[in-house]
Amino acid sequence: MKKEPNSLNGFIFKKHTPEEISHFDRVFDVFKDLLTHTSGDIEEAFEWLEMLDKEYDIFTNEYTLADFEEDLKKRGYIKEEKEPEEGNTGTGKGKNVLTPKLEKALREFALDQIFGKLKKTGIGNHRTSKVGVGDERDGETRNFQYGDDLNTVNMTESLKNAQINNGIADLRLTEDDLVVEETRHKAQMSTVLMIDISHSMILYGEDRITPAKKVAMALVELIKRKYPKDSIDIIVFGNEAWPIKIKDLPYLNVGPYHTNTVAGLELAMDILRRKRNTNKQIFMITDGKPSCIKLPNDELYTNSFGLDEMIVSQCLTKAAQARRLKIPITTFMIAQDPYLRKFVEAFTAQNKGKAFLTGLSNLGEMIFEDYERNRIRRL
């Protein structure tokens, strides 16, 4: 049943009519999911749509794949780029590429999938445990003190005090009657999100990089919407570590890499050292043990078998260094191996941070909860 207001007779109840979804919107959600899996390869996503259409009748005679592709172009989600032909100054075959509008749509889609639909807010900060002169009211009240912001005066409670103290016949509001609402300080946060792109993220037929990408896109969009004063930097790490831009997230893919966790932590701490915010943190999404470090002569030392004592020792040293810099590290280990648990426990103990050993299904929810929780404290 649907309830609708009526100015004369209160509310009218009528049968609920489902909201009609356009052909484009219905296919667009499927297409966005496929684009994330194909790392932004539009043509491969179209091929998947054709295969799915044969199984599930996604398209109709009235609305075909060609119509959908044309709609994507008309709405500014994709554009065609001409590639020069070899030995020819003219233009060759056109190739569809994502526009910034579609890249943003993919981040919003990931946010809705993982974190649910959140309304944009302009506040953009997080509570701390400190009360006093701040910018978020928490429901508690106290007597007015000289210097309090008059915007925090609770007029209802203040007038009630004036009535009790002076009576209705001689109602007047004095400084002794005033009550103000307590506020909490908010703190900005600088976050570095580390994403493991080693080869093991797609080993054994299990796609671990796509959920990691979705989490990264969702977290970026969450911060842009809800915490616009915060900063987030994204780095990837394999044999080495390097930063990537937000717009590159949909195209992220794994490589034939080992896992150089030390390089990732070094880069993350270097980025955070340059941030002025008091609150800093690192999130690390990885599915395996550290298996690679760079030696003083710039050669790579790798060991994919078990936990290498020299590699582990350097990782623990970096964890302790981050602790001294007051940078907590939250590790999301997409694995359940007992020997990996021991490494994560030792790493977390050195940093005094947090760790989650998790599967892929609730990875985003856990990151969201921890991101929110970290904000409540001022380091």
N, C-alpha and C positions, 0 to 999 in steps of 0.2 A: 504494500500500500504506500501511496505517496501523499504527504501532507502539504497542502498549499494554504497560505494565508488568505483570508478574505476580510475586507474592511468592515463588512456588515455583520457577518455571521461567524466570526472567529476563524476556524480552520475547516477546510473541506478535504475529506479523504477520498482518494481515487486510486484506481489500479495503477501500479507502477509500470511505466513504459520504458524499456531499456533505451539508453541513449544510442542513437545510430552512429556507427563508426564508418567513416568513408573508406572506400577501397584502398586509397593511398595509405591512410593511417594504419589500417589492418596489416598491410604488407610491410610498411616501414619499420614496425617493431621487429619483425622477423629479420628484415634486412640489416638492421643495426646490430643485432646479435651475431649474425653471420659475419659482418664486417670485422667484429672484434676477434672472432675465431680465425679469420683469414689475414689478420694483421693489416687491414686496410686495402686488401686486394679486391677491387670492385668487380673485376671480371670473374674471379673465382667465386665471389659471393653471388653473382648472377647465375653461375653454373649450379651452385647449390640450390638457388631458388627454383631453377628449372627441374632439378631432381625432386625437390620437395613438392613441387606442383603436380608431378606425376603421381605422387603418393597421396597427397592431401588436398588436391584441387584448390590451390591457393589463388590461381587466376581464373577468370571466366572469359566468355566470348566478348563481354562488354568491357572487360578490363584485363589487358594482357601484360606480359612482361615488358613489351615495347612501350605500352602506355605508362607503366610505372617508371621506366627509365626516362621517358620524356618529362614526367612530372618531377622527377628528381632534378632535372636540369632547369625546368621552369621555376622551381622553388629555391634554386640556388644551392642545392646540396652537393651536386657534382658538376664538373665542367669538363669540356673536352679540350685536351691539349694535343696539338699537332706535333708529330715527331718528324724531323728532317729525314728524308730518304738518303741512303748512302750515295755519294756522287751526284746529288741533285740539290740545287739551291732551293727548290720548291718545298712544299710541305708534304709529309707522308701521311700514313694512317693515323687517325685520331685515337687518343687514349683517354678514357675517363679517369679523373682524379678527384679526390675529396676536396671540398672547400672548407675554410675555417668554420663555416656554419654547421657543416656535418660533423666536424671534429668536436665542436661544442655539444652537438646533439648526442654524440656517443658518450660523452662524459655525463650528461644529464640522464641518459638511459641507464648507465651503470649506477648512478646515484639512486635512481628510483628502484632498480632491481635489488640493490644491496641494502640501502639505508631507508628505503621508503620515501614517500614524497614529502619533502621539507620545504616550507615556505621561506622565501628569501627574507633576510632581516638585515637592517643596516647597522645593528649594534656591533657585532663582530668582535666580541671579547668573551672572556670566560671568568667565572667567579673564582675568588680566592677565599680563604677562611678568615680573612681580615675584615672586621666591621669598622664603620666610621664613615668618613666623608668619601663616598664612592659614587658609582653611577648605576647601581641596580638595587632596587628595593627588595627586601627579603621578608617583609611581613611583620618584623619586630618593631616595637616603638620604644621611645624613651623621652624624658623631659627635654625641652628646648635648652640649648646652651648657646651662649654668645658666640657668634661666628658661624652658626649653622645656616645652611642654604635655605631660604624661605620656601623654595620649591619642594622641600621635603616635609613641610608642615602638614600634618594630617588634620584637616579642618573639622572633620566629623568628631574626632576624639577631643580636639581642642575646644570646640563649642560645648561638648558635653561637660568638660571640666569647668568651663565658664558658668554653665547653668548650675552645676553643683556648688561651686565656690561662691557665686554671687547671687544666685536666684534668678528667676525669670523676670521679676519686677524690675530688677536693676542689672539687666544682662549687659555685661561688658567683657571684653576679651583682653586679658593682661598677659604679660610675658610668662607669669607663673602658670597660666592655663595651657600654654602651647605644648604640643606633643609633636615630635618629628619621627619619621619612619627611618629605621636603620637602613643603611645601604652597604653593599659589599664592593670592594675594589675588584676590578677586573684586570686580568693580565694577558698580554699578548704572548703568542707562542711562535717560535721558529721550529719547523719540523723538516727533517730530511728523511725521505722515504727511499730505502735501498731495496732494489729488486734483483734477485739472482737470475741471471740469464745463461747459466751454464747449461751444458747439453742434457744434464739429468732432468731438467724441467720438462722434457718431452720423452724421456725414456720409458720403456716398458709399456708403451701404448697409452700412457696416461698424460693428458694435457694439463699441466700445472701452470703454464705461463698465462693462459687466457684468464683464469680466475684472478691471478696476480695482477694482470693488466686492469681488469674490471675494478678491483679494489683500489688501485692507484688512481684511476679516472674518477671513481666515486669520491675518494678522499679529497682530491683536488677540487671537485665541484662542490663538495660539502663546505670546504673552507671558503671558497669564493662566495657562496651564498650566505653562510651563517656566520663566518668569522673573517670578514674581508680585510681586517687589519693584521691578520696572521700571515706568515709566509710559509711556503712549502717548496722545497727543492727536491728533485727526483734524480737519483743516480742509479745506474745499472752496474753490475759487477760480474765479470767472468774471469778471464786471465788478468785483466786490469779493471779499473773502474773509471767511469766518465759520466758527466752530467748529461741529461737529455732535457729537451724542452717539453712543456706540457702538450703542445700540439703534436709531438711525436709519439705520444703514448699509444694511440691506436695501431701504429705500425711496428710496435715493439715485438721482437722475436728472439728466440734463443740462437746461440751459435755453438761452434765446436770448442767450447771453453771448459776449463776447470773452474774451481770456485775460489777466487782470491778475496776472501772475506777481509783480510788485513787491508788491502788496497781500498776496499769500499769504506771501511771505517776511517781510514786516514783522510780520504776525500770528504766524507761526511763531517768529520770534526773540523777540517779546514774551512768548510763552508760555514759552519756554525760559529766558529771563532770570529768571523767578520760580522755576525749579526749583533745588533745592539740590544735586542730583547733579553730580559733576564731569564725567561723560560725557554729552554731548548731541549729537543729530544730527537731521538733517532728511532725509526721503525725499520726493521729488517725482515723481509720476506724471503725465505730460502727453503730449499727442500733437502739439503744435504750438508755434509760436513765440509769444512774448509779443506781444500786439497791443493792449494797453490800459494806461493809467496814469491816476491821478487827479491833476489839476492843483492848484496852490495854492488856487484859488478853488472847489475841490470839483467842478469839471466833469470829465467823462471825456474823455480824448483817446484816440481809437481810430484804428488803421490796420491793416487786414487784408491789405495788399498788401506782400509782401516783409518785410524786417527794417527797422523804423523806427529810425533812429539815436538819437533821443531816448529811445525806450522801451528799446532795448537798453542804452544807457548807464546808465540807472537800474537795470536788472537787474544789470549788472556791479558797480555800486556796492554793491548789497545783498549780492552774493556776497562781495565783499571785506570788508564789514562783518561778515558771519557768520564769515569766516576770523579776523578780529581777536578775535571772541568765542569762538574755538576751537569753532565749530559746523560740522562737515563736512556738506556737502550731497551726497546721492547722487541723481542725476537719472536717471529712467527715461523716455527719450524714445521714444514709440511711433511712430516715423517714421524714414525713411531718406533724406530729401531732402538733397542735398549742402550747400545753404545753411544748413540747420538743423544739420548736423554742425559747421559753422564756428562757429555761435552757441554750441552746447553745449561745444565745445572752449574757446572764450574764457571762457565762464561757469565751467567747471570749473577752468581755470587760475587765475582770480581767487580761487576759493574753496579751491583745493588739495583738492578733494573727488574724487568719482568720477562717472562717467557711463556709461550703457549705452544704446546705440541698439538697440532690440529690437523684435521682433514681439510678438504677443499670446500665443503658445503657451507660452513658457518664462518669462514675466514673473514669476510667483510664485516659481519656483525661484531666479531670480537675486536677488530681494529677500531671500529666506530666506538664501541663502549670504552675502550682504553683511551682513545683520543679524548673523549669527553671527560673521562675521569682524571686524566693528567692535568686538565685545565683547571681543576678546582684547587690546585696547590700553587703557591708561589715559591719557587726554589730559593 
